[in-house]
Amino acid sequence: MPTPEATSAAPLVTHTVPPVTPTTFEPSITISAWKFCAVVHTFQTLTTTHYGLFQQMVEMRAHQDQQIAILRQIQQHLGLLFPPQPIAPAEDTTPVEVRIPLP
């Protein structure tokens, strides 16, 4: 059985958008929608990659801190290091949202 084809009596209309005049005197460029989508995709990929690298750096820092603590314990046990002075905990680098009430 043949598949019916969709037909339309209305002619195809392409709407054109008039160019927008910049309100400032900064230079502007025009790029195709395809290039814009490619740039957006690249930005999303870079953002994801950056987040992954940041997470790896956090994990590496935690391992490094743990290894340094073990090394100091060994050095102290062997008499190569004086007892450690208490230090403040390392600053947390995790972003936190803080809401400040307005007067």
URHU-V741311 format. One record per run of one state. SS is the DSSP state (alpha for helix, beta for strand, coil for the rest). FROM is the first residue (numbers start at 1). LEN is the number of residues. If there is no record, write none. Layout:
((SS FROM LEN) (SS FROM LEN))
//
This chain:
((coil 1 32) (alpha 33 45) (coil 78 26))
//
